């Protein structure tokens, strides 16, 4: 499955909407995604499972890049 992760790069800073970034990660569960990112110091705001038409839309977007962690 593919998950879209919304995050802030620095966990110690107050979250600001304009600084929110997104990455795409392949994993079996949301828990696995969070484990993969646990050592990176990110403030994870939201993890969203992508499937169907929404996944197709994201894959056709110019910023789509599957992260290899």
C-alpha positions as CSV (number, residue, x, y, z in Angstrom):
1,X,0.0,0.0,0.0
2,X,1.0,3.6,-0.5
3,X,0.6,6.2,2.2
4,X,0.9,9.9,2.0
5,X,2.5,11.4,5.1
6,X,2.0,15.1,6.0
7,X,4.8,16.3,8.3
8,X,6.9,19.2,9.6
9,X,10.7,18.7,9.3
10,X,11.5,19.8,12.8
11,X,9.5,18.2,15.6
12,X,10.5,20.8,18.2
13,X,9.0,23.7,16.3
14,X,5.4,24.8,16.5
15,X,3.6,23.4,13.4
16,X,2.9,26.0,10.7
17,X,0.6,25.1,7.8
18,X,2.8,26.8,5.3
19,X,5.8,24.6,6.3
20,X,3.9,21.3,6.0
21,X,5.5,18.9,3.6
22,X,4.3,15.6,2.2
23,X,6.0,12.3,1.2
24,X,4.9,9.0,-0.1
25,X,5.9,5.7,1.5
26,X,5.1,2.1,0.7
27,X,4.2,0.0,3.7
28,X,1.6,-2.6,4.9
29,X,0.1,-0.5,7.7
30,X,0.1,3.1,9.1
31,X,2.0,1.7,12.2
32,X,4.8,0.5,9.8
33,X,5.0,4.0,8.3
34,X,5.3,5.6,11.7
35,X,8.1,3.1,12.7
36,X,10.0,3.8,9.5
37,X,9.9,7.5,10.2
38,X,10.5,7.3,14.0
39,X,14.2,8.1,13.9
40,X,14.0,11.0,11.5
41,X,12.9,13.7,13.9
42,X,9.8,14.7,11.9
43,X,6.5,15.9,13.4
44,X,4.0,13.7,11.7
45,X,0.7,15.5,11.3
46,X,-1.3,12.9,9.3
47,X,-0.8,9.6,7.6
48,X,-3.3,8.9,4.8
49,X,-3.7,5.6,2.9
50,X,-3.9,6.2,-0.9
51,X,-5.9,3.8,-3.1
52,X,-8.1,3.9,-6.2
53,X,-8.6,7.1,-8.1
54,X,-6.9,9.2,-5.4
55,X,-3.7,7.1,-5.7
56,X,-3.8,7.5,-9.5
57,X,-4.2,11.2,-9.2
58,X,-1.3,11.5,-6.8
59,X,0.9,9.3,-9.0
60,X,0.3,11.6,-12.0
61,X,1.2,14.7,-9.9
62,X,4.6,16.2,-10.6
63,X,5.7,16.0,-6.9
64,X,5.0,12.3,-6.6
65,X,8.1,10.3,-5.5
66,X,8.0,7.1,-3.5
67,X,10.5,7.4,-0.7
68,X,12.9,4.5,0.1
69,X,13.5,4.4,3.8
